[in-house]
Amino acid sequence: MEEHLVDWSRAQFALTAMYHWIFVPLTLGLGFIVAIMETIYVKTNSDFWKNTTKFWMTLFAINFAIGVATGIIMEFEFGTNWANYSWFVGDIFGAPLAVEGILAFFMESTFFAVMFFGWNKVGKRFHLISTWLVAIGSNLSALWILVANGWMQYPVGMKFNPDTIRNEMVNFWEVLFSPVAVSKFLHTIGSGFVMASLFVVGISAWYLLKNRDIEFAKKSMLVGASFGLVASIFILVTGDESAHQVAQKQPVKLAAMEGLYEGKEHAGIVAIGILNPDKEVTNDEETFYVEVEIPYALSLLGYHRTSAYVPGLKDLVYGNKEQGIISTASKMEKGKLAVKSLEEYKNAKIANDLKRAENAKKILEENMKYFGYGYLTKPEQIVPPVATTFYAFHIMVTLGSWFTFLFIVVLYLLIKKDIQKYRLILMSAVGSIPLGYIAGEAGWVVAEVGRQPWAIQDLMPVGIAATKIATTNVMISFVMFAVLFTLLLIAEIKIMTKQISIGPNGGH
């Protein structure tokens, strides 16, 4: 398939996904923060907490409405730009997306109407239940989408049907409870909780810097920072499990995340590093210009043993008999045999040669796990963009550490009741709002760029997954979406900043 077409299709999907992730994570966390605030209102019957809840609920609603638009477009792109992918695995990939639409999205949309418009139309407790159901529904939507993405990272629960040339689901529960899907869901919603907490803390800090709505700002900040600290601890635990799953299921991604070319025991994590841009798996250049390593940490993170051997990119490309690692060239041979056997099976069925068809099917099944390797042209293709993956991972981890520190400091100063004296901390809180978005996007870059060249790990390269359409069509739609999404983002920022400027008390 034309290389430019694949690149533009990837760029368009990346554009849609990254814009979508600007809107979604705030919804995931802010829904629960609003529900917590409304719970306090119902328990205290305080108009202060009612007004506070309404203010943050308005910001939630603005974000929710715009987030839906980008999500719908992204799902349509599977059909328009990735038709081969949708044909090959649509029976599996489509199932969680269908459940998301039928169950989670309808649930959150229905109760969103009650939550936002039902203040004087339903009882307090029913309204509170509706708010909690919107928060839960938003995260259930994320669950099903992340189950689908987790399946792409680690395909399980299916069987390939050579008659239809489609993968068919045989175990829904294996897909749903895949360890990769579970760890991805928990880590991703955790990042959304942290981002929403930064949003609440940062806006509250802005009010304190402006010396207005002091009580509202301090109490909102207390809820946001408390929720954020719990979410930060949660994301630390889920991040550990996520890295462990990557080590087991996607070792190439782990090696790229750490810039590890040579496998080794007692492997450390690079805390600070500047990669040598000339370093490739095919040469012996130094990997780093500058490197500060935490000893044993990567072995411990990936395999829960400080002495564990962590394979490097060279092991994974060229093999390592001592460690029992098969070379990519061997996988390519098996993959090409699988592709050839599929063609042989189809021809034998047409010729009504059942014995030949059965033999071809047996060979196909024996080598199906390497099917995608049959479309690669050289072993080095399995190496993702190392620099992009490495820096995105370290940006995510560094910012996550900063957020945890910030929440601790903010809570400490709130307890001491003198947070307004520390303007630098307040300004840091405001400045951390965009950093939360950067950390979230960096996490997705690690997940998706680190998986390249695969659309489905080991089964389908991205180049095979794309639809055969004119490159010009994709280029035009890319520009259209870029303009549309940018306008939506500008509109959201303007509406939100206006609402924030008005404040919880209508500017009084």
C-alpha positions in Angstrom: 0.0 0.0 0.0 1.2 3.5 -0.8 3.4 4.7 2.1 2.0 8.3 2.0 -1.5 7.0 2.4 -0.7 5.0 5.5 1.2 8.0 7.0 -1.6 10.4 6.4 -4.2 7.9 7.7 -2.1 7.5 10.8 -1.7 11.2 11.2 -5.5 11.8 10.9 -6.3 9.2 13.5 -3.5 10.5 15.8 -4.9 14.0 15.4 -8.5 12.9 16.3 -7.3 10.8 19.2 -5.1 13.5 20.7 -7.8 16.1 20.5 -10.3 13.6 21.9 -8.0 13.0 24.9 -7.9 16.8 25.6 -11.6 16.6 26.5 -12.1 13.0 27.9 -9.9 12.8 31.0 -11.4 16.0 32.5 -14.8 14.3 32.2 -13.6 11.1 33.9 -12.3 12.8 37.0 -14.4 15.9 37.3 -17.6 13.8 37.3 -16.5 12.2 40.6 -15.3 15.4 42.1 -18.7 17.0 41.4 -20.4 14.0 42.8 -18.4 14.2 46.0 -19.2 17.9 46.3 -22.9 17.2 45.8 -22.8 14.5 48.4 -21.4 17.0 50.9 -24.3 19.4 49.9 -27.0 16.7 50.5 -25.5 15.8 53.8 -25.1 19.4 55.0 -27.9 21.1 53.1 -25.6 24.0 52.7 -26.3 26.5 49.9 -22.6 27.1 49.7 -21.9 23.5 48.6 -24.9 23.6 46.2 -23.4 26.7 44.5 -20.0 25.1 44.5 -21.3 21.9 42.9 -23.2 23.8 40.3 -20.1 25.8 39.3 -18.0 22.8 38.7 -20.9 20.9 37.1 -21.2 23.7 34.5 -17.5 23.3 33.5 -18.1 19.5 33.4 -21.0 20.0 31.0 -19.1 22.2 28.6 -16.3 19.7 28.4 -18.7 16.7 28.1 -20.6 18.2 25.1 -17.5 18.9 23.1 -15.8 15.6 24.0 -18.7 13.6 22.5 -18.1 15.1 19.0 -14.5 14.0 18.7 -15.3 10.6 20.0 -17.9 9.9 17.4 -15.6 11.0 14.6 -12.8 8.7 15.9 -15.1 5.7 15.8 -16.2 6.5 12.2 -12.6 6.6 11.1 -12.2 2.9 11.8 -14.6 2.4 8.8 -13.4 5.1 6.6 -9.6 4.9 7.0 -9.0 1.5 8.5 -11.4 -0.8 6.6 -9.0 -3.7 6.3 -8.5 -3.6 10.1 -12.2 -3.4 10.7 -12.8 -6.4 8.4 -10.0 -8.5 10.0 -11.0 -8.0 13.6 -14.3 -6.1 13.5 -16.2 -9.0 15.2 -14.0 -8.6 18.2 -13.1 -5.0 18.3 -16.6 -3.9 17.5 -18.2 -5.7 20.5 -16.8 -3.6 23.3 -17.5 -0.4 21.3 -21.1 -1.5 20.8 -21.5 -2.2 24.5 -20.0 1.2 25.2 -22.6 2.9 23.0 -25.6 0.8 24.1 -24.9 0.7 27.8 -22.5 3.3 29.1 -23.0 6.2 26.8 -26.8 6.0 26.9 -26.6 5.7 30.7 -24.4 8.8 31.2 -26.4 10.8 28.5 -29.7 10.0 30.1 -28.7 10.9 33.7 -26.6 13.9 32.4 -29.9 15.6 31.5 -31.3 15.0 35.0 -28.0 16.1 36.6 -27.7 19.3 34.6 -31.4 20.4 34.2 -33.1 18.6 37.1 -32.1 20.7 40.1 -35.6 22.0 40.8 -37.5 19.2 39.1 -36.4 16.1 41.1 -35.6 15.4 44.7 -32.1 16.0 46.1 -31.3 12.3 46.6 -32.4 11.3 43.1 -30.4 14.2 41.7 -27.4 13.0 43.7 -27.8 9.5 42.4 -28.0 10.9 38.8 -24.8 12.8 39.3 -23.0 9.7 40.6 -24.4 7.6 37.7 -23.1 10.2 35.2 -19.6 9.9 36.8 -19.8 6.1 36.8 -21.2 6.0 33.2 -18.4 8.2 31.9 -15.8 5.8 33.3 -17.7 2.8 32.0 -17.5 4.3 28.6 -13.8 4.5 29.0 -13.7 0.9 30.2 -15.2 -0.5 27.0 -13.0 1.7 24.8 -9.9 0.8 26.7 -10.8 -2.9 26.6 -10.9 -2.6 22.8 -7.5 -0.8 22.8 -6.1 -3.3 25.3 -7.1 -6.1 22.9 -5.1 -4.4 20.1 -2.1 -4.4 22.4 -2.6 -8.1 23.5 -5.1 -10.0 21.3 -6.8 -12.8 23.2 -10.2 -14.6 23.3 -10.5 -15.1 19.5 -10.0 -17.6 16.7 -9.1 -17.0 13.1 -11.7 -18.2 10.5 -9.9 -18.8 7.2 -13.2 -19.1 5.3 -14.2 -15.5 6.1 -10.6 -14.2 6.7 -11.8 -12.7 10.0 -11.0 -13.2 13.6 -14.0 -14.3 15.6 -14.5 -13.9 19.3 -14.7 -17.2 21.3 -14.4 -15.9 24.8 -15.8 -12.4 25.6 -14.7 -12.6 29.3 -11.1 -13.3 28.2 -11.2 -10.1 26.2 -12.8 -8.1 29.0 -10.6 -9.3 31.8 -7.3 -9.4 29.8 -4.6 -8.3 32.2 -3.4 -5.7 29.6 -7.0 -4.3 29.3 -7.5 -4.2 33.1 -4.2 -2.5 33.8 -4.7 -0.1 30.8 -8.2 0.9 32.1 -7.1 1.5 35.7 -4.0 3.5 34.8 -5.8 5.6 32.2 -8.8 6.5 34.4 -6.3 7.3 37.1 -4.6 9.8 34.8 -8.0 11.4 34.2 -8.6 11.7 37.9 -5.2 13.4 38.4 -5.9 15.7 35.4 -9.3 16.8 36.8 -7.8 17.3 40.3 -5.1 19.6 38.8 -7.9 21.5 37.0 -9.9 22.1 40.2 -6.8 22.9 42.2 -5.4 25.2 39.5 -8.6 27.2 39.0 -9.1 27.5 42.8 -5.5 28.8 43.0 -6.3 31.4 40.4 -9.2 32.7 42.6 -6.8 32.9 45.6 -4.3 34.8 43.5 -7.1 37.2 42.5 -8.2 37.4 46.2 -11.8 36.6 45.4 -14.2 33.8 46.3 -11.8 32.7 49.0 -13.9 30.2 50.9 -15.1 28.6 47.6 -11.5 28.4 46.3 -10.1 26.9 49.5 -12.8 24.2 49.9 -12.7 23.3 46.2 -9.0 23.1 46.4 -9.2 20.8 49.5 -11.5 18.4 47.6 -9.5 18.5 44.5 -6.1 18.0 46.1 -7.4 15.2 48.4 -8.9 13.4 45.4 -5.7 14.1 43.4 -3.4 12.7 46.0 -5.4 9.5 46.3 -5.5 9.3 42.5 -1.7 9.8 42.3 -1.1 6.9 44.7 -3.5 4.8 42.6 -1.7 5.7 39.4 1.6 4.8 40.9 0.3 1.3 41.7 -1.4 0.8 38.3 1.6 2.2 36.5 3.7 -0.5 38.1 1.3 -3.2 36.9 1.0 -1.6 33.5 4.8 -1.7 33.1 4.9 -5.3 34.2 2.3 -6.2 31.6 4.3 -4.4 28.9 7.4 -6.3 29.9 5.5 -9.6 29.6 3.4 -8.9 26.5 5.2 -6.1 24.5 8.9 -6.4 25.4 9.9 -4.3 22.3 7.9 -1.4 23.7 9.5 -1.7 27.1 13.0 -1.6 25.5 12.0 1.5 23.5 10.6 3.2 26.7 14.0 2.8 28.3 16.3 3.1 25.3 17.6 -0.4 26.0 19.4 -1.8 23.0 21.6 -4.4 24.8 19.7 -6.8 27.1 21.0 -7.3 30.6 20.4 -8.7 34.1 20.0 -6.3 37.0 18.8 -3.7 34.5 18.2 -0.1 35.8 15.7 2.6 34.9 17.1 5.7 33.2 16.0 8.5 35.4 17.5 11.2 33.2 18.9 10.6 29.8 19.7 12.3 26.5 19.6 9.8 23.6 22.2 9.8 20.8 20.1 10.4 17.7 22.5 8.4 15.5 22.0 5.2 17.6 20.1 2.5 15.8 19.7 -1.3 16.3 22.0 -1.9 13.4 25.1 0.0 14.7 27.3 0.1 17.8 27.0 3.8 18.6 26.6 4.9 22.3 23.0 5.0 23.2 23.1 8.1 25.5 25.0 11.3 25.6 23.9 11.7 29.3 22.5 8.9 31.5 21.5 8.8 35.2 20.3 5.3 36.1 18.4 3.8 39.0 20.1 0.4 39.5 18.0 -2.8 39.3 14.7 -0.8 38.9 13.8 -2.0 35.4 14.3 -5.7 36.2 12.2 -5.2 39.3 9.5 -3.2 37.5 9.2 -5.6 34.5 9.7 -8.9 36.2 9.5 -8.3 39.9 13.0 -9.6 40.4 16.1 -7.4 40.6 18.2 -10.1 38.9 15.8 -10.6 36.0 17.2 -10.4 32.4 15.5 -7.6 30.4 15.8 -8.1 26.7 17.1 -5.2 24.6 16.1 -4.3 21.1 19.0 -6.2 19.6 17.8 -9.4 21.4 14.3 -8.9 20.2 15.3 -8.2 16.6 18.1 -10.7 16.1 17.3 -13.3 18.8 19.1 -14.6 21.9 19.4 -18.4 22.1 20.8 -18.2 25.6 17.7 -16.4 26.8 15.3 -18.3 24.6 14.4 -15.3 22.5 13.3 -16.1 18.9 14.7 -13.8 16.2 12.3 -11.6 14.2 13.6 -13.2 11.0 12.4 -16.6 12.3 9.0 -15.1 13.2 8.9 -13.6 9.7 9.5 -17.1 8.2 6.6 -18.5 10.3 4.5 -15.5 9.3 5.1 -15.9 5.6 4.3 -19.6 6.0 1.0 -18.6 7.6 0.1 -16.1 4.9 1.0 -18.6 2.2 -1.0 -21.4 3.9 -4.0 -19.1 4.0 -3.7 -18.5 0.2 -3.3 -22.3 -0.3 -6.3 -23.0 1.8 -8.5 -20.6 -0.2 -7.3 -22.1 -3.5 -7.9 -25.7 -2.2 -11.4 -24.8 -1.2 -12.1 -23.3 -4.6 -10.8 -26.5 -6.2 -12.8 -28.6 -3.7 -9.6 -30.4 -2.6 -10.6 -31.0 1.0 -7.4 -32.9 2.0 -5.1 -30.1 0.7 -7.4 -27.5 2.4 -7.1 -29.4 5.7 -3.3 -29.6 5.5 -3.1 -25.9 4.7 -5.4 -25.0 7.6 -3.3 -27.0 10.0 -0.1 -25.2 8.9 -2.0 -21.9 9.2 -3.1 -22.6 12.8 0.4 -23.7 13.8 1.8 -20.4 12.7 -1.1 -18.0 13.1 0.4 -16.2 16.2 3.1 -14.9 13.8 0.7 -14.0 11.0 1.5 -10.3 11.0 5.3 -10.9 10.6 4.6 -12.3 7.2 4.0 -8.8 5.9 7.2 -7.3 7.2 10.1 -6.8 4.8 13.0 -6.7 7.3 13.5 -7.6 11.0 14.4 -4.0 12.0 10.8 -2.9 11.2 9.6 -4.1 14.6 11.6 -1.3 16.3 9.3 1.6 17.1 10.5 5.3 17.1 12.8 4.9 20.1 13.3 8.6 20.9 9.6 9.5 20.7 8.7 6.6 23.0 11.6 7.2 25.4 11.0 10.9 25.9 7.2 10.6 26.1 7.6 7.9 28.8 10.0 10.0 30.9 7.9 13.2 30.5 4.9 11.3 31.8 6.7 9.9 34.8 8.4 13.1 35.7 5.2 15.1 35.5 3.4 12.5 37.5 5.9 12.8 40.3 5.6 16.6 40.3 1.8 16.3 40.6 2.0 14.1 43.6 4.4 16.5 45.3 2.1 19.4 44.4 -1.0 17.8 45.9 1.0 17.0 49.2 2.2 20.6 49.5 -1.2 22.1 48.7 -2.9 19.9 51.3 -0.3 20.7 53.9 -0.7 24.5 53.4 -4.5 24.2 53.4 -4.3 22.4 56.8 -1.9 25.2 58.1 -4.5 27.7 56.8 -1.9 30.0 55.2 -1.8 28.9 51.6 -2.5 32.4 50.3 0.9 33.5 51.5 2.6 31.1 49.1 2.0 32.8 45.8 4.7 30.7 44.0 2.8 27.5 45.0 -0.5 29.0 43.8 1.1 30.0 40.5 2.6 26.5 40.1 -0.9 25.0 40.6 -2.3 27.2 37.8 0.6 26.4 35.6 0.2 22.7 36.3 -3.2 22.5 34.5 -1.7 22.3 31.0 1.1 20.0 32.4 -1.7 17.5 33.3 -2.8 17.4 29.7 0.8 17.0 28.4 1.3 14.1 30.8 -1.9 12.4 29.6 -1.0 12.8 25.9 2.5 11.6 26.6 1.1 8.4 28.1 -0.9 7.7 24.9 2.2 8.4 22.8 4.0 5.7 24.7 1.1 3.3 24.3 0.5 3.8 20.6 3.9 4.9 19.1 5.6 2.2 21.3 3.4 -0.4 19.6 4.5 0.4 16.1 4.6 -1.1 13.5 1.5 -3.0 14.7 -2.2 -2.1 14.4 -2.8 -5.4 16.3 0.3 -6.7 18.1 2.0 -9.4 16.0 -1.1 -10.0 13.8 -1.5 -7.0 11.6 1.0 -4.2 10.7 -0.4 -0.7 10.3 0.4 -0.7 6.6 -1.9 -3.6 6.0 -4.8 -2.2 8.1 -5.4 1.0 6.1 -8.2 1.5 3.6 -7.2 1.8 -0.1 -8.4 5.2 -0.8 -6.9 8.3 -2.5 -4.2 10.0 -0.4 -5.6 13.3 -1.4 -9.0 12.5 0.3 -7.2 11.7 3.6 -5.1 14.9 3.3 -8.2 17.1 2.8 -10.1 15.5 5.6 -7.0 15.8 7.9 -7.0 19.6 7.3 -10.7 19.8 7.8 -10.6 17.9 11.1 -7.6 19.9 12.3 -9.5 23.2 11.7 -12.7 21.8 13.2 -11.1 20.4 16.3 -9.0 23.5 16.9 -12.1 25.7 16.6 -13.9 23.4 19.1 -10.9 23.7 21.5 -10.8 27.5 21.2 -14.6 27.6 21.8 -14.3 25.4 24.9 -11.4 27.5 26.3 -13.4 30.7 25.7 -16.6 29.4 27.2 -14.8 27.9 30.2 -12.6 31.0 30.9 -15.7 33.2 30.7 -17.5 30.9 33.2 -14.5 30.9 35.5 -14.3 34.7 35.3 -18.0 35.0 36.3 -17.3 32.7 39.2 -19.5 30.7 41.5 -21.5 33.7 42.7 -22.2 35.3 39.4 -19.3 37.7 39.7 -20.5 39.2 43.0 
